[in-house]
Amino acid sequence: MRWKPFEIPESKQVDFVEGLISICGAGDPKSRHGCASHVYVCNKSMDDKAMNNSDGDFLIVPQQGTLYITTEFGRMMVEPNEICVIQQGMRFSVAVEGPSRGYILEVYDGHFVLPGLGPIGANCLANPRDFLAPAAWYEDRTCDFTVVTKYQGKLFAGKQDHSCFDVVAWHGNYTPYKYNLDTFAAINVVSFDHADPSIFTVLTCQSTRPGVAIATS
């Protein structure tokens, strides 16, 4: 499937949430099974606003413009040629410095994981050590704050009198994270035939059927 790049609005200000455009999908977030593809176009930061996806995980791929993402776990700067994952239930806000555009892959069941390497061995493709999680950061700020929640494919907004990014510290491994595609160690051979395209998988979301993925990136 191909389409021309979506135009970034010039006559009005649009933030990340307002600029979300759904392209296609399979399954249903109500049944917690399937995936969806979205495009985002924006030219404005999410001021005093955050988003929370209760349907699944977002894998965000910037194509134009750097994203400055604030989460309850800390901050991440995600540039083109990098990807980031905001896992289900995490509140986040996106700031931009100018016209920005990119792609989002959403999965409703399970989470993104590294693919099995099989006969490749212990290393190569995307190595765990190259994935980065944010350091703790918080703000104690009173303001008219909006939290937009995506639930069962619809958006709901709620108001509160303070920033939601007031988590002082965290521990564990359920975090947002980013990955620089320059660190991907590709493997291929053309001595006789081409390897299966799955050899270029960075992250995958497995289904309940062994060997069958909901989505890959």
C-alpha positions as a printed NumPy array, in Angstrom:
array([[  0.   ,   0.   ,   0.   ],
       [  1.278,   3.457,  -0.91 ],
       [  0.046,   6.981,  -0.468],
       [  1.473,  10.452,  -0.928],
       [  2.7  ,  12.254,   2.192],
       [ -0.135,  13.895,   4.094],
       [  0.037,  17.668,   3.935],
       [  0.962,  19.457,   7.147],
       [ -1.566,  22.225,   7.879],
       [ -0.242,  25.73 ,   7.283],
       [ -3.327,  27.878,   7.863],
       [ -4.066,  26.563,  11.377],
       [ -2.282,  25.224,  14.438],
       [ -2.592,  21.459,  14.948],
       [ -1.007,  19.405,  17.73 ],
       [ -0.129,  15.711,  17.79 ],
       [ -3.547,  14.509,  18.97 ],
       [ -5.492,  16.764,  16.622],
       [ -3.317,  15.649,  13.708],
       [ -3.816,  11.896,  14.128],
       [ -5.213,  10.273,  10.967],
       [ -6.121,   6.57 ,  10.881],
       [ -5.215,   4.811,   7.623],
       [ -6.188,   1.185,   8.042],
       [ -6.392,  -1.616,  10.561],
       [ -7.379,  -5.178,  11.35 ],
       [ -9.189,  -6.55 ,  14.365],
       [-10.84 ,  -4.414,  17.008],
       [ -9.589,  -2.676,  20.166],
       [-12.793,  -3.807,  21.914],
       [-11.741,  -7.428,  21.523],
       [ -8.103,  -6.591,  22.37 ],
       [ -6.907,  -8.176,  19.119],
       [ -5.418,  -6.633,  15.993],
       [ -3.489,  -3.585,  14.863],
       [ -3.91 ,  -0.223,  13.16 ],
       [ -1.805,   2.187,  11.128],
       [ -1.97 ,   5.936,  11.622],
       [ -0.268,   9.064,  10.33 ],
       [  0.319,  12.187,  12.397],
       [  0.786,  15.716,  11.056],
       [  1.31 ,  18.626,  13.447],
       [  2.915,  22.039,  13.762],
       [  2.101,  22.849,  17.381],
       [  3.17 ,  21.447,  20.754],
       [  0.699,  19.834,  23.162],
       [  0.66 ,  22.653,  25.707],
       [ -0.945,  21.651,  29.03 ],
       [ -2.23 ,  18.477,  27.381],
       [ -1.349,  14.796,  27.522],
       [ -2.56 ,  11.645,  25.775],
       [ -3.142,   8.17 ,  27.147],
       [ -3.759,   5.167,  24.884],
       [ -5.855,   2.567,  26.696],
       [ -6.26 ,   0.469,  23.537],
       [ -2.681,  -0.671,  23.035],
       [  0.915,   0.291,  22.282],
       [  2.013,   3.092,  19.942],
       [  5.158,   2.604,  17.865],
       [  5.967,   6.091,  16.56 ],
       [  8.187,   6.659,  13.514],
       [  9.042,  10.333,  12.828],
       [  9.488,  11.146,   9.154],
       [  9.86 ,  14.927,   9.408],
       [ 10.633,  16.986,  12.478],
       [ 12.007,  16.034,  15.883],
       [  9.571,  14.99 ,  18.604],
       [ 10.189,  16.046,  22.198],
       [  8.118,  13.551,  24.169],
       [  7.372,  14.015,  27.861],
       [  6.079,  10.977,  29.738],
       [  5.388,  10.08 ,  33.352],
       [  8.78 ,   8.33 ,  33.268],
       [ 10.798,  11.217,  31.857],
       [ 11.612,  12.879,  28.562],
       [ 12.749,  11.536,  25.193],
       [ 13.944,  13.312,  22.074],
       [ 13.024,  11.246,  19.016],
       [ 14.478,  12.284,  15.672],
       [ 13.89 ,  10.948,  12.148],
       [ 15.693,   7.596,  11.765],
       [ 14.693,   6.763,  15.337],
       [ 11.579,   5.024,  16.623],
       [  9.916,   5.071,  20.015],
       [  7.301,   2.964,  21.756],
       [  4.713,   4.361,  24.148],
       [  3.18 ,   1.365,  25.855],
       [ -0.461,   1.013,  26.813],
       [ -1.656,   3.244,  29.647],
       [  1.274,   5.661,  29.636],
       [  0.518,   9.357,  29.552],
       [  2.627,  11.402,  27.179],
       [  2.836,  14.812,  25.567],
       [  4.498,  15.726,  22.27 ],
       [  6.278,  19.034,  21.653],
       [  7.556,  20.102,  18.232],
       [  9.633,  22.969,  16.885],
       [  7.953,  23.179,  13.484],
       [  6.057,  21.166,  10.862],
       [  6.243,  17.473,  11.785],
       [  4.954,  14.276,  10.251],
       [  5.343,  10.568,  10.799],
       [  3.783,   7.155,  11.133],
       [  2.298,   5.177,  14.014],
       [  1.811,   1.419,  14.289],
       [ -0.64 ,   0.457,  17.033],
       [ -1.106,  -3.057,  18.42 ],
       [ -4.041,  -4.05 ,  20.611],
       [ -2.83 ,  -7.325,  22.116],
       [  0.52 ,  -8.059,  23.649],
       [  3.503,  -5.745,  23.412],
       [  6.374,  -5.166,  21.014],
       [  9.28 ,  -7.515,  21.645],
       [ 12.531,  -8.424,  19.934],
       [ 12.216, -11.24 ,  17.38 ],
       [ 13.819, -14.602,  18.046],
       [ 17.242, -14.775,  16.409],
       [ 17.211, -18.496,  15.679],
       [ 20.367, -19.627,  13.842],
       [ 21.74 , -16.046,  13.858],
       [ 22.856, -16.618,  17.428],
       [ 23.073, -14.249,  20.376],
       [ 23.677, -10.92 ,  18.63 ],
       [ 22.727,  -8.794,  15.603],
       [ 19.522,  -7.242,  14.292],
       [ 18.307,  -4.951,  17.115],
       [ 20.353,  -5.565,  20.267],
       [ 18.683,  -4.994,  23.673],
       [ 21.531,  -2.76 ,  24.848],
       [ 20.698,  -0.146,  22.196],
       [ 17.158,   0.564,  23.435],
       [ 16.997,   3.645,  25.653],
       [ 14.515,   4.434,  28.425],
       [ 14.099,   7.958,  29.856],
       [ 15.597,   9.075,  33.133],
       [ 13.091,  10.182,  35.774],
       [ 11.856,  13.77 ,  35.448],
       [  8.861,  15.504,  36.964],
       [  7.147,  18.866,  37.329],
       [  4.992,  20.183,  40.158],
       [  2.851,  22.664,  38.27 ],
       [ -0.682,  23.945,  38.796],
       [ -2.517,  24.661,  35.54 ],
       [ -5.631,  23.926,  33.515],
       [ -4.497,  20.525,  32.212],
       [ -6.271,  18.222,  29.723],
       [ -5.776,  14.458,  29.467],
       [ -7.026,  12.863,  26.231],
       [ -7.679,   9.125,  26.515],
       [ -8.03 ,   6.801,  23.534],
       [-10.426,   4.032,  24.536],
       [-12.089,   1.526,  22.188],
       [-11.134,   3.628,  19.193],
       [-12.589,   6.898,  20.485],
       [-11.071,   9.937,  22.187],
       [-12.262,  11.237,  25.559],
       [-10.961,  14.379,  27.288],
       [-10.793,  15.073,  31.017],
       [ -9.699,  18.168,  32.913],
       [ -7.527,  18.468,  36.013],
       [ -5.872,  21.324,  37.88 ],
       [ -2.249,  20.148,  37.647],
       [  0.233,  18.56 ,  35.274],
       [  0.072,  14.764,  35.148],
       [  3.863,  14.561,  34.842],
       [  4.399,  14.63 ,  38.59 ],
       [  5.896,  11.153,  39.041],
       [  9.106,  11.683,  41.01 ],
       [ 10.752,   8.303,  40.359],
       [ 10.122,   4.909,  38.801],
       [ 11.632,   1.434,  38.623],
       [ 10.907,  -1.692,  36.606],
       [ 10.916,  -2.512,  32.905],
       [  7.441,  -1.394,  31.749],
       [  8.614,   1.905,  30.312],
       [  8.538,   3.96 ,  27.143],
       [ 11.677,   3.56 ,  25.086],
       [ 13.362,   4.624,  21.879],
       [ 15.761,   3.057,  19.392],
       [ 18.182,   4.528,  16.849],
       [ 17.912,   2.611,  13.578],
       [ 21.586,   3.342,  12.854],
       [ 22.441,   0.677,  15.445],
       [ 20.495,  -2.055,  13.618],
       [ 22.888,  -4.829,  12.572],
       [ 21.464,  -6.08 ,   9.273],
       [ 22.085,  -9.604,   8.054],
       [ 21.527, -10.723,   4.477],
       [ 22.989, -12.98 ,   1.829],
       [ 22.665, -12.875,  -1.94 ],
       [ 25.027, -15.737,  -2.785],
       [ 22.099, -17.749,  -4.168],
       [ 18.782, -16.207,  -3.087],
       [ 17.436, -13.482,  -0.839],
       [ 16.596, -14.168,   2.79 ],
       [ 13.02 , -13.79 ,   4.012],
       [ 12.143, -10.118,   4.731],
       [ 11.606, -11.037,   8.389],
       [ 15.395, -10.923,   8.719],
       [ 15.024,  -7.132,   8.847],
       [ 12.572,  -7.09 ,  11.765],
       [ 13.352,  -4.591,  14.533],
       [ 10.366,  -5.27 ,  16.803],
       [  7.445,  -7.671,  16.589],
       [  4.164,  -8.26 ,  18.401],
       [  3.389, -11.96 ,  18.585],
       [ -0.067, -13.509,  18.321],
       [ -1.314, -16.555,  20.222],
       [ -0.275, -18.728,  17.261],
       [  3.428, -19.642,  17.378],
       [  5.357, -18.069,  14.53 ],
       [  2.549, -15.696,  13.529],
       [  2.886, -12.011,  14.358],
       [  0.178,  -9.393,  14.833],
       [  2.552,  -6.774,  13.411],
       [  6.249,  -6.212,  12.816],
       [  8.413,  -3.186,  12.216]])
